[in-house]
Amino acid sequence: MNVEKGYVDEPVPAEVKDLKEEIIKLKKEKGAVIMGHYYQKGEIQDVSDYIGDSLALARIAAETDARIIVMCGVHFMGETAKILCPDKKVLVPDLNAGCSLADSCPAEDFDTFIKAHPGHTVISYVNTTARVKALTDIVVTSGNARKIVESLPADEKIIFGPDRNLGEYINSVTGRQMVLWNGACHVHERFSIEKIKELKEQHPNAHILVHPECRKPLHLIADKVGSTAVLLKYAIESPVKEFIVATESGILHEMRLKCPEKTFIPAPPDDNVCGCNECSYMKLNTLQKLYNCLRFEQPEVVVPDELIESARRPIERMLAMS
């Protein structure tokens, strides 16, 4: 077993013929619950007890009675689960599964930014480290950011970080003038509006679904802007049969399962000819790593005790306001 690189890379035993069955058996033996984000590989979503976006998984983590939480997502999601459940063991299949958006907001720099804007309520997107959450008044997700911002007094001064695209979108639909941190998600930044327009010409009846982390020009051509959960709900309920989906392509697995009679086309990025836009961090998690994670109960997410209380308060405030 080698955890120096952030994951357990011991080969899966040859006798394990059906890895999914072994994972299901192990989680029962260990008293574990597997949570999978919509951006995970389809095979991981298939063995997850719960599938959802960041808000849904945070809610489930706060309420589960499982001994072990295996968070199949990226590192900040594991941190969020540990903050909400400090008495539980929280595992992730690969600790190297980071987040470009979280990386774009170092806690020390964000603290300096906050101090340069005194008298502001600090709202941070859930895609941040525990240290950034500890500097925050309210945590939000893409699914509840608008509701939470609108619940605050109209004249309240607000800092919003780290995603500038989400912040610009919330400003545009609420009329607020939040001060924005200049961060972005590398996946949602690289969608090509020109290629999406070409797809729309080829599929004129298709609706364009856009995540708010995308740039403003995509918001303007979208039929629906929303979180992964919101886009999934729209696809299920809409009578439309074709959709062009501008978010990480992992969501297409659940969309196709829920709507097998409909067509979902991944929106292409600028730098890719295959038409797929994937988060390389999300895709670091594999079935083999998940199996080994359960088997050895490693690697474990650790959040320093002094951070847990200060980082939990803004998360709990979010859950209460949602």
C-alpha positions in Angstrom: 0.0 0.0 0.0 1.4 3.4 -1.0 -0.3 6.6 0.1 2.6 9.0 -0.5 1.1 10.1 -3.8 -2.3 10.6 -2.2 -4.0 7.4 -3.1 -3.7 3.7 -2.5 -2.2 2.1 -5.6 -1.9 -1.5 -4.6 -3.2 -3.6 -7.5 -6.7 -5.0 -7.1 -6.4 -8.8 -6.3 -6.8 -11.0 -9.3 -9.6 -12.9 -7.6 -11.8 -9.8 -7.7 -13.8 -10.6 -10.9 -16.5 -8.0 -10.4 -15.1 -4.9 -8.8 -18.5 -3.3 -8.4 -19.8 -6.3 -6.4 -16.7 -6.2 -4.2 -17.1 -2.5 -3.6 -20.8 -3.0 -2.6 -19.8 -5.9 -0.3 -17.0 -3.9 1.3 -19.1 -0.8 2.0 -21.6 -3.0 3.9 -18.9 -4.7 5.9 -17.3 -1.4 6.8 -20.5 0.6 7.6 -19.6 3.0 4.8 -21.6 5.2 2.6 -20.4 6.2 -0.9 -21.3 9.7 -2.1 -20.7 10.5 -5.8 -20.7 13.8 -7.5 -22.5 14.2 -10.8 -19.1 14.8 -12.5 -17.7 11.4 -11.5 -17.2 8.6 -14.0 -20.4 6.7 -14.7 -19.1 3.5 -13.2 -18.5 5.3 -9.9 -21.9 6.9 -9.9 -23.4 3.4 -10.5 -22.0 2.1 -7.1 -22.7 5.3 -5.1 -25.4 5.3 -2.5 -26.1 9.0 -3.2 -25.4 11.0 -6.3 -25.7 14.8 -6.3 -24.3 18.2 -6.5 -22.3 19.9 -3.7 -25.4 21.1 -1.9 -27.1 17.7 -1.9 -24.0 15.8 -0.8 -23.3 18.4 2.0 -26.9 17.8 3.3 -26.5 14.0 3.2 -23.1 14.2 4.9 -24.6 16.3 7.7 -27.3 13.7 8.4 -25.7 10.3 7.7 -25.2 7.8 10.5 -22.6 5.8 8.6 -19.3 5.1 10.2 -17.3 6.0 7.1 -18.1 8.5 4.4 -16.4 7.9 1.0 -16.6 11.1 -0.9 -16.1 10.4 -4.6 -15.5 14.0 -5.8 -12.7 16.4 -5.2 -10.7 17.2 -2.1 -12.8 20.2 -0.9 -15.9 18.0 -0.9 -14.2 15.6 1.4 -13.2 18.5 3.7 -16.7 19.8 3.8 -18.0 16.3 4.9 -15.3 16.1 7.6 -16.1 19.6 8.8 -19.8 18.6 9.1 -19.0 15.2 10.6 -15.8 15.5 12.6 -16.5 12.3 14.5 -16.6 10.2 11.3 -13.9 8.9 9.1 -14.0 10.6 5.7 -12.1 9.1 2.8 -11.5 10.1 -0.8 -10.2 7.6 -3.4 -7.5 10.0 -4.5 -6.2 13.0 -2.5 -4.8 14.5 -5.7 -8.3 15.2 -6.9 -8.1 18.9 -6.3 -10.0 21.9 -7.8 -8.7 24.6 -10.0 -11.3 27.0 -8.6 -10.4 26.4 -5.0 -6.7 26.7 -6.0 -7.4 30.1 -7.5 -8.2 31.5 -4.0 -5.4 31.0 -1.5 -6.6 31.7 2.0 -3.8 34.2 2.8 -4.6 36.3 -0.3 -8.4 36.1 0.3 -7.8 37.3 3.9 -5.9 40.3 2.5 -8.8 41.0 0.0 -11.3 40.9 2.8 -9.4 43.3 4.9 -9.2 45.7 2.0 -13.0 45.8 1.9 -14.1 46.3 5.6 -17.7 46.2 6.5 -18.6 43.5 3.9 -20.4 40.2 4.4 -18.2 37.5 3.0 -19.9 34.9 0.8 -17.8 32.0 -0.5 -18.6 29.4 -3.0 -18.4 25.9 -1.6 -15.5 25.2 -4.1 -13.0 26.5 -1.6 -10.6 25.1 1.0 -11.5 24.8 4.7 -9.2 27.7 5.4 -11.2 30.0 3.1 -14.5 28.8 4.5 -13.1 29.7 8.0 -12.8 33.3 6.7 -16.4 33.3 5.4 -19.8 34.4 6.8 -21.9 32.3 4.5 -21.0 29.4 2.1 -23.1 29.0 -1.0 -23.4 26.6 -3.9 -24.4 27.3 -7.5 -27.8 25.9 -6.6 -28.6 28.3 -3.7 -26.4 31.3 -4.3 -29.1 33.5 -5.7 -31.6 32.6 -3.0 -29.1 33.4 -0.2 -27.9 36.6 -1.8 -31.5 37.8 -2.3 -32.3 37.0 1.4 -29.8 39.6 2.6 -30.8 43.3 2.8 -30.6 45.1 -0.5 -28.1 47.5 0.7 -25.8 44.9 2.3 -22.2 45.1 1.1 -21.0 41.7 -0.1 -17.7 40.1 -1.1 -18.2 37.1 -3.3 -15.5 34.6 -4.1 -13.9 32.8 -5.7 -15.8 32.3 -8.9 -16.1 35.6 -10.9 -18.5 34.1 -13.5 -21.0 32.8 -10.9 -20.6 36.2 -9.1 -21.3 38.1 -12.2 -24.3 36.0 -13.0 -25.7 36.5 -9.4 -25.1 40.2 -9.8 -27.0 40.3 -13.1 -30.1 38.5 -11.9 -30.3 40.2 -8.5 -29.2 43.7 -9.3 -26.5 43.5 -6.6 -23.0 44.9 -6.9 -21.0 42.4 -5.0 -17.3 42.8 -4.9 -15.9 39.7 -6.8 -12.7 37.7 -6.3 -11.1 37.0 -9.6 -11.2 33.2 -9.7 -12.6 30.6 -12.2 -13.1 26.9 -12.9 -10.8 25.7 -15.7 -13.5 23.4 -17.1 -16.3 26.0 -17.3 -14.0 28.7 -18.6 -13.0 26.8 -21.7 -16.3 26.2 -23.3 -16.4 27.5 -26.9 -19.3 29.8 -27.7 -18.6 29.5 -31.4 -18.7 25.7 -31.3 -21.9 25.8 -29.2 -23.5 28.1 -31.8 -22.4 25.6 -34.6 -24.1 22.8 -32.6 -27.2 24.8 -32.3 -27.3 25.3 -36.1 -27.0 21.5 -36.5 -29.7 20.9 -33.8 -32.0 23.9 -34.0 -34.6 22.4 -31.6 -32.1 21.7 -28.9 -32.1 23.7 -25.7 -28.8 25.0 -24.4 -28.1 24.2 -20.7 -25.4 26.3 -19.1 -23.8 26.1 -15.6 -23.4 29.6 -14.0 -19.6 29.0 -13.7 -19.4 29.5 -17.5 -18.6 32.9 -19.0 -21.3 35.5 -19.5 -21.7 35.1 -23.3 -22.9 31.5 -22.6 -25.4 32.7 -20.1 -26.9 35.0 -22.8 -27.5 32.2 -25.3 -28.8 29.6 -22.7 -32.3 28.3 -22.4 -31.5 27.5 -18.8 -28.7 28.6 -16.5 -28.4 26.6 -13.3 -26.5 24.1 -11.1 -26.0 20.5 -12.2 -29.1 19.6 -10.1 -31.2 22.4 -11.7 -30.1 21.4 -15.2 -30.9 17.8 -14.6 -34.4 18.7 -13.3 -35.0 21.0 -16.3 -34.0 18.2 -18.7 -36.3 15.7 -17.0 -39.3 18.0 -16.9 -38.9 19.7 -20.3 -40.8 18.4 -23.3 -37.7 19.2 -25.4 -36.0 16.1 -26.8 -32.5 17.4 -27.5 -30.1 19.4 -25.2 -26.7 20.9 -25.6 -25.1 20.7 -22.1 -22.4 23.2 -21.1 -21.0 21.8 -17.9 -18.7 18.9 -17.0 -19.6 16.0 -19.1 -20.1 13.6 -16.2 -23.6 14.9 -15.7 -24.6 13.3 -19.0 -24.5 9.9 -17.4 -27.4 10.7 -15.0 -29.2 12.7 -17.6 -29.2 9.7 -20.0 -30.3 7.4 -17.2 -33.2 9.6 -16.2 -34.2 10.5 -19.8 -33.2 7.6 -22.1 -35.6 8.8 -24.8 -33.8 12.2 -25.0 -30.5 13.2 -26.6 -27.8 15.0 -24.7 -24.9 16.6 -26.6 -21.8 17.7 -24.6 -20.8 21.3 -25.4 -17.2 21.4 -26.7 -14.3 23.3 -25.3 -12.0 25.5 -27.4 -9.0 23.2 -27.1 -10.6 19.8 -27.8 -11.8 18.2 -31.0 -13.6 15.2 -29.4 -16.4 17.3 -28.0 -15.8 16.4 -24.4 -15.1 18.8 -21.6 -14.0 16.9 -18.5 -12.5 17.8 -15.1 -9.2 16.0 -15.0 -9.3 16.2 -11.2 -12.8 14.6 -10.9 -11.7 11.8 -13.2 -8.7 10.9 -11.0 -11.1 8.8 -9.0 -11.4 5.2 -10.4 -13.2 2.0 -9.4 -9.9 0.5 -8.4 -9.0 3.4 -6.2 -12.4 3.3 -4.7 -12.0 -0.4 -3.9 -8.6 0.1 -2.3 -9.9 3.2 -0.4 -12.6 1.0 1.2 -10.3 -1.9 1.7 -7.6 0.0 3.5 -9.7 2.9 4.8 -7.1 5.3 3.3 -6.5 8.0 2.2 -8.3 9.9 5.0 -9.3 13.6 4.8 -7.9 15.5 7.8 -9.0 18.9 8.8 -7.2 20.6 11.8 -9.4 20.8 14.9 -8.9 24.6 15.1 -10.4 25.0 11.6 -13.4 22.7 12.0 -15.6 25.0 14.2 -14.9 28.2 12.3 -15.4 26.5 8.9 -18.5 24.7 10.0 -20.4 27.9 11.0 -20.8 29.3 7.4 -21.7 25.9 6.1 -24.4 25.4 8.7 -25.7 28.9 8.0 -26.0 27.9 4.3 -27.9 24.8 5.1 -30.2 26.7 7.4 -30.9 29.4 4.7 -31.4 26.8 1.9 
